[in-house]
Amino acid sequence: MKGPRPIFQMVMLCLSLAALGAERVIIIQNDEADPKRGTNARRLNTLVTMPGATFDYQAYVREDQPHICLQEQGDNRFGLSFGRVGNGGWNIWRFFEAHVELAGESFAGSQRYALEAVYLLERQPRHVVDFIWPLVDPSLEDAPRLVLRVIQDPAFEQWLFIRTWIEGEATIARISLSAYPGNTSGPPERRRMVGDGVTVHNLHTGSFQPPATANALALYNQYSQTDAGSLLVYDPEQAAKVTVAGTYGVNVTAIPREPEGAWSAAIGYFRQEPAEHALNRFWEEQRDAIAHRLAQMEWMPRLDLERAGRLLTENRALLDDPPAWLPAPAGNHEMLDDRLVDLSIAWDGAREAEDAHALSALEAQLVQLRREIMAAYLTPLVR
């Protein structure tokens, strides 16, 4: 009986590689030199895509210093494309910021040092991602870090649940969320509006402070670009004060009641729908449902140990007992084997410690190692 033909072998391997990449959450990270910005300048970019939402982070650094280099407007950004219309919706350049206080100094937590890590903590049915920024030189032991956790719940497709806190000795002075309801630019007659379910306020007359009992805000327009807007639900017990301001970009600023604790919110949107209809539905139905979900949210990630265990087993089988029809792998088989041994040892330690971030990082390395193992087998077939 003849064995599988080479074209069949190649198809099967390619399908296996494609299956590894069939993720609903995709993280792409690039680190590249940019000589136009000067000697040793590097551009760091991270894209995180999940259904209906894309996070876009960029910063410039120099190899000889830990700080972010800010040379031109837009060099440093952390944007969110979510409910986007043109350039409108949640701010695609900087939608989130936590202003922190550390050692008597106040500064923007995500704009001093580059994003240190992004962790995919849950793949399905929820999507859970952590963004982490060091607040001091990351090479220092026990450096405090700013964490932003994002959860996408399949029951609420047009909402993202966010939670931010600091690991270490620092506090959060205020949190800022930014949006361009409807779009960025607009005709002169456009009026930026904010509502809290009781009061409607024209932001062109000044800033707005909702009452202490308010738990939601709608950012939208009158007279023009009225068919899209941004929505926010939060826990009033976590906010000492909330302020909304801006007639171009609209900023929501919250001062946490407990600066050492965590602050949570849900962000959503409406689009391609008259504001009157969308807001009636929001105030009468959605707000309470989202507020209840926010209050009941399980913020701790549900660790998927089975997936990584399966990757360990499959990688070991590919190295030790590959299908007979596969040719000998190209490259250094022993090096791939050593890496798998190291990852297996690290996995056992992280699993015992229930370290979600370490487990996420190790799982990503196991996926990458499987791609490299398969590529080693694929290479002789295409020569």
Phi and psi in degrees as a GROMACS rama.xvg file:
@    title "Ramachandran Plot"
@    xaxis  label "Phi"
@    yaxis  label "Psi"
@TYPE xy
-73.7262  146.409  LYS-2
-78.9907  173.463  GLY-3
-60.5642  142.459  PRO-4
-72.1729  154.238  ARG-5
-54.1829  -39.1677  PRO-6
-64.2109  -36.4418  ILE-7
-66.0876  -41.5108  PHE-8
-59.9569  -45.1849  GLN-9
-63.4471  -41.3737  MET-10
-61.2824  -44.8797  VAL-11
-63.2618  -41.5403  MET-12
-66.4746  -41.1541  LEU-13
-64.6965  -38.3673  CYS-14
-64.4621  -37.4103  LEU-15
-64.3935  -42.7209  SER-16
-63.7373  -40.7215  LEU-17
-64.4008  -37.6026  ALA-18
-62.4853  -35.7817  ALA-19
-62.7501  -32.9082  LEU-20
-91.0791  0.809426  GLY-21
-80.5122  64.7709  ALA-22
-104.38  145.868  GLU-23
-83.519  -17.8026  ARG-24
-118.074  123.772  VAL-25
-122.34  129.722  ILE-26
-115.235  122.319  ILE-27
-122.035  124.259  ILE-28
-123.629  136.028  GLN-29
-130.007  141.929  ASN-30
-136.293  107.566  ASP-31
-137.231  149.474  GLU-32
-68.8458  145.798  ALA-33
-135.086  83.4689  ASP-34
-61.4995  -20.2783  PRO-35
-63.8566  -24.7985  LYS-36
-93.2201  5.68827  ARG-37
115.089  171.398  GLY-38
-61.7767  135.731  THR-39
65.8547  13.3346  ASN-40
-78.2804  137.299  ALA-41
-131.725  142.045  ARG-42
-103.874  122.469  ARG-43
-106.181  129.57  LEU-44
-137.984  133.905  ASN-45
-131.04  124.986  THR-46
-113.882  127.736  LEU-47
-122.001  115.738  VAL-48
-112.832  137.056  THR-49
-138.122  167.572  MET-50
-51.9287  115.783  PRO-51
81.6738  -1.1714  GLY-52
-142.629  142.333  ALA-53
-136.047  126.227  THR-54
-98.1831  132.195  PHE-55
-126.494  109.278  ASP-56
-111.801  138.498  TYR-57
-147.574  141.036  GLN-58
-153.284  152.575  ALA-59
-110.005  134.541  TYR-60
-133.209  166.941  VAL-61
-116.548  145.409  ARG-62
-65.5727  -20.8266  GLU-63
-99.4796  8.0946  ASP-64
-151.782  147.187  GLN-65
-82.291  -18.3162  PRO-66
-74.4407  155.816  HIS-67
-69.0394  140.242  ILE-68
-96.3904  117.988  CYS-69
-105.126  105.645  LEU-70
-111.258  -37.3463  GLN-71
-135.547  154.583  GLU-72
-59.4498  131.281  GLN-73
93.3062  -6.33351  GLY-74
-61.0109  -39.5672  ASP-75
-113.026  117.333  ASN-76
-144.84  155.844  ARG-77
-144.701  84.673  PHE-78
-101.269  163.381  GLY-79
-134.499  119.301  LEU-80
-94.4501  105.492  SER-81
-155.852  114.187  PHE-82
69.6372  33.0832  GLY-83
-76.7135  137.205  ARG-84
-131.698  110.677  VAL-85
61.5805  -122.924  GLY-86
-99.9396  9.85718  ASN-87
-91.3703  178.546  GLY-88
102.933  -157.558  GLY-89
-63.3143  146.871  TRP-90
-59.8457  118.656  ASN-91
-80.68  -2.14776  ILE-92
-107.126  -41.6619  TRP-93
-160.232  97.3406  ARG-94
-91.8827  -20.4508  PHE-95
-137.147  141.893  PHE-96
-153.185  140.204  GLU-97
-115.942  117.492  ALA-98
-88.8247  122.858  HIS-99
-113.003  160.027  VAL-100
-120.411  127.46  GLU-101
-148.101  123.528  LEU-102
53.1894  42.5691  ALA-103
78.1826  6.71232  GLY-104
-118.619  144.179  GLU-105
-116.272  133.266  SER-106
-159.406  165.582  PHE-107
-74.2588  120.095  ALA-108
-64.2819  -27.257  GLY-109
-100.384  7.7339  SER-110
-120.123  7.89766  GLN-111
-99.2042  -46.0404  ARG-112
-121.312  152.894  TYR-113
-68.2872  153.224  ALA-114
-50.8946  125.488  LEU-115
-86.5521  -38.6481  GLU-116
-159.789  153.49  ALA-117
-128.168  128.349  VAL-118
-120.889  128.92  TYR-119
-92.3003  108.195  LEU-120
-96.9588  -26.897  LEU-121
-141.001  139.811  GLU-122
-104.652  -36.2198  ARG-123
-162.056  151.455  GLN-124
-73.5081  -22.9339  PRO-125
-82.1642  159.525  ARG-126
-116.313  124.495  HIS-127
-129.227  124.053  VAL-128
-132.501  137.277  VAL-129
-110.643  134.887  ASP-130
-110.16  135.067  PHE-131
-132.824  128.836  ILE-132
-120.621  131.825  TRP-133
-73.2918  147.084  PRO-134
-100.931  -13.3557  LEU-135
-133.915  -177.486  VAL-136
-50.6857  116.73  ASP-137
-63.9081  -14.5088  PRO-138
-76.6139  -13.4466  SER-139
-76.0726  143.644  LEU-140
-67.6094  138.124  GLU-141
58.1776  35.0376  ASP-142
-63.9555  131.771  ALA-143
-66.3248  150.328  PRO-144
-137.293  143.852  ARG-145
-91.9811  131.687  LEU-146
-120.142  133.759  VAL-147
-121.528  116.949  LEU-148
-103.117  133.127  ARG-149
-119.337  128.912  VAL-150
-122.848  128.688  ILE-151
-108.8  115.842  GLN-152
-96.2967  125.966  ASP-153
-62.2731  -18.1908  PRO-154
-77.8811  -13.3835  ALA-155
-134.406  80.1863  PHE-156
-64.6451  -30.7819  GLU-157
-98.6909  27.4186  GLN-158
-136.623  147.026  TRP-159
-122.827  133.485  LEU-160
-101.242  127.082  PHE-161
-123.764  149.942  ILE-162
-145.974  132.586  ARG-163
-128.482  144.801  THR-164
-160.57  174.643  TRP-165
-119.122  131.75  ILE-166
-95.4485  111.695  GLU-167
118.72  -169.246  GLY-168
-88.8091  85.7591  GLU-169
-165.913  166.967  ALA-170
-132.439  158.787  THR-171
-97.5354  120.352  ILE-172
-83.3104  -39.9376  ALA-173
-163.428  156.157  ARG-174
-118.237  136.686  ILE-175
-119.91  132.669  SER-176
-121.074  138.368  LEU-177
-128.48  141.179  SER-178
-147.051  158.353  ALA-179
-120.219  83.9798  TYR-180
-55.9132  127.381  PRO-181
82.0869  -56.1179  GLY-182
-175.346  175.458  ASN-183
-77.5303  -77.8207  THR-184
-76.8738  155.658  SER-185
-161.301  169.346  GLY-186
-68.8074  161.147  PRO-187
-57.6524  -29.3504  PRO-188
-77.1712  -12.3287  GLU-189
-62.3956  137.257  ARG-190
-124.483  124.063  ARG-191
-75.7533  128.087  ARG-192
-124.326  154.074  MET-193
-137.297  140.676  VAL-194
-132.976  150.231  GLY-195
-118.146  14.7373  ASP-196
96.367  -17.7042  GLY-197
-122.999  -48.4764  VAL-198
-108.187  140.278  THR-199
-114.101  129.688  VAL-200
-127.855  134.369  HIS-201
-85.8002  113.192  ASN-202
-68.8781  -15.3407  LEU-203
-72.5638  -10.6121  HIS-204
-96.3461  -2.97486  THR-205
136.347  177.395  GLY-206
-72.7923  168.767  SER-207
-132.424  134.219  PHE-208
-120.369  108.752  GLN-209
-67.4957  157.342  PRO-210
-63.3921  160.727  PRO-211
-62.4349  -22.0746  ALA-212
-87.479  -10.7137  THR-213
-65.1909  145.328  ALA-214
-130.301  9.50183  ASN-215
-156.254  153.95  ALA-216
-138.991  143.486  LEU-217
-119.041  126.281  ALA-218
-108.971  120.811  LEU-219
-156.76  -172.698  TYR-220
-126.901  157.181  ASN-221
-118.67  150.513  GLN-222
75.6728  -23.7245  TYR-223
-159.458  149.921  SER-224
52.5252  48.9076  GLN-225
-92.1542  0.0184293  THR-226
-102.521  20.7616  ASP-227
-154.626  150.085  ALA-228
-167.56  174.428  GLY-229
-117.238  142.318  SER-230
-124.484  147.015  LEU-231
-142.16  134.919  LEU-232
-126.402  136.608  VAL-233
-145.411  171.18  TYR-234
-95.9826  112.741  ASP-235
-62.9595  -21.6954  PRO-236
-69.7658  -20.5796  GLU-237
-90.7596  -10.2852  GLN-238
-114.923  121.298  ALA-239
-76.3965  -30.7221  ALA-240
-159.64  140.469  LYS-241
-127.999  134.612  VAL-242
-132.075  138.336  THR-243
-119.703  130.916  VAL-244
-150.874  155.842  ALA-245
120.635  138.392  GLY-246
-115.507  -3.27381  THR-247
-114.01  -85.0887  TYR-248
-81.048  146.565  GLY-249
-111.786  125.832  VAL-250
-111.805  133.453  ASN-251
-108.418  120.183  VAL-252
-115.328  126.735  THR-253
-119.074  131.251  ALA-254
-99.106  116.705  ILE-255
-68.6522  144.202  PRO-256
-69.5851  -32.358  ARG-257
-122.444  95.3014  GLU-258
-59.4071  -24.2941  PRO-259
-85.0621  -9.75602  GLU-260
-97.6197  -164.839  GLY-261
-99.6522  154.026  ALA-262
-126.584  133.738  TRP-263
-126.804  154.048  SER-264
-161.584  168.481  ALA-265
-126.066  132.354  ALA-266
-116.918  136.773  ILE-267
-143.772  -165.853  GLY-268
-164.29  167.115  TYR-269
-135.083  153.641  PHE-270
-159.295  159.328  ARG-271
52.8033  41.207  GLN-272
-155.924  135.393  GLU-273
-56.3611  138.096  PRO-274
-56.0445  -38.5  ALA-275
-58.2809  -44.7713  GLU-276
-68.6018  -47.2978  HIS-277
-63.3673  -41.4943  ALA-278
-72.7555  -35.5161  LEU-279
-59.3908  -44.8312  ASN-280
-64.6787  -40.5932  ARG-281
-62.7105  -51.1576  PHE-282
-69.8879  -33.6557  TRP-283
-88.6651  -25.2244  GLU-284
-129.144  -56.3507  GLU-285
-68.5745  -41.1196  GLN-286
-54.9184  -49.5862  ARG-287
-65.2548  -38.4962  ASP-288
-65.3742  -42.6586  ALA-289
-69.5712  -42.0814  ILE-290
-60.7895  -40.6862  ALA-291
-65.4728  -43.0843  HIS-292
-64.8156  -39.9325  ARG-293
-61.9821  -42.7402  LEU-294
-66.5714  -32.4072  ALA-295
-96.7311  3.34869  GLN-296
-59.1474  133.439  MET-297
-88.4159  98.398  GLU-298
-78.6629  -25.0561  TRP-299
-71.5035  132.531  MET-300
-68.2151  147.412  PRO-301
-92.7585  105.714  ARG-302
-69.2267  130.277  LEU-303
-101.042  87.107  ASP-304
-77.2093  -22.6768  LEU-305
-66.5687  -39.8696  GLU-306
-63.1966  -48.7876  ARG-307
-67.5509  -36.9668  ALA-308
-60.9963  -38.0735  GLY-309
-66.2082  -39.6707  ARG-310
-64.2392  -40.16  LEU-311
-59.9176  -46.7428  LEU-312
-64.3178  -44.6891  THR-313
-67.7058  -39.6119  GLU-314
-63.4983  -41.958  ASN-315
-64.0019  -40.0252  ARG-316
-65.8527  -38.3865  ALA-317
-64.871  -35.1059  LEU-318
-80.1665  -38.9009  LEU-319
-94.0346  -32.2979  ASP-320
-143.049  64.5809  ASP-321
-71.5175  159.838  PRO-322
-55.0134  144.315  PRO-323
-61.3391  -27.8855  ALA-324
-79.4967  -8.35895  TRP-325
-77.7836  140.196  LEU-326
-74.5046  170.616  PRO-327
-62.4689  138.213  ALA-328
-68.7178  147.391  PRO-329
-81.5587  156.486  ALA-330
87.846  -165.2  GLY-331
-94.1344  95.8222  ASN-332
-62.1293  -39.588  HIS-333
-64.2097  -36.8541  GLU-334
-65.3955  -42.2981  MET-335
-62.5271  -39.3998  LEU-336
-64.4102  -44.3492  ASP-337
-61.4645  -40.0249  ASP-338
-64.464  -39.9114  ARG-339
-64.9641  -39.3476  LEU-340
-61.8876  -46.0153  VAL-341
-61.9055  -42.596  ASP-342
-66.3786  -36.5216  LEU-343
-64.1681  -42.3428  SER-344
-64.8467  -45.4007  ILE-345
-63.3169  -37.1713  ALA-346
-63.5017  -43.0373  TRP-347
-59.8966  -41.3273  ASP-348
-67.6214  -42.9558  GLY-349
-67.9986  -37.0287  ALA-350
-65.7741  -42.6168  ARG-351
-63.6823  -37.6472  GLU-352
-82.14  -7.80937  ALA-353
52.8427  43.7001  GLU-354
-88.5423  99.6102  ASP-355
-61.8438  -40.5115  ALA-356
-67.2603  -43.259  HIS-357
-65.0172  -40.329  ALA-358
-63.2058  -40.9029  LEU-359
-63.5626  -44.5661  SER-360
-63.9385  -41.197  ALA-361
-67.4161  -37.2769  LEU-362
-62.7621  -42.1108  GLU-363
-62.0095  -38.0702  ALA-364
-68.3142  -34.9865  GLN-365
-67.2361  -38.1812  LEU-366
-63.5571  -44.8362  VAL-367
-63.5671  -39.9102  GLN-368
-63.8816  -38.4694  LEU-369
-64.2485  -39.2993  ARG-370
-60.4245  -41.9038  ARG-371
-68.1576  -38.1586  GLU-372
-63.3006  -45.6926  ILE-373
-64.5291  -38.7439  MET-374
-63.1763  -34.2855  ALA-375
-64.5654  -36.0329  ALA-376
-76.7638  -33.1942  TYR-377
-71.9936  -35.2781  LEU-378
-54.7817  -46.6693  THR-379
-64.5587  -24.7132  PRO-380
-73.137  -21.9724  LEU-381
-104.487  2.94566  VAL-382
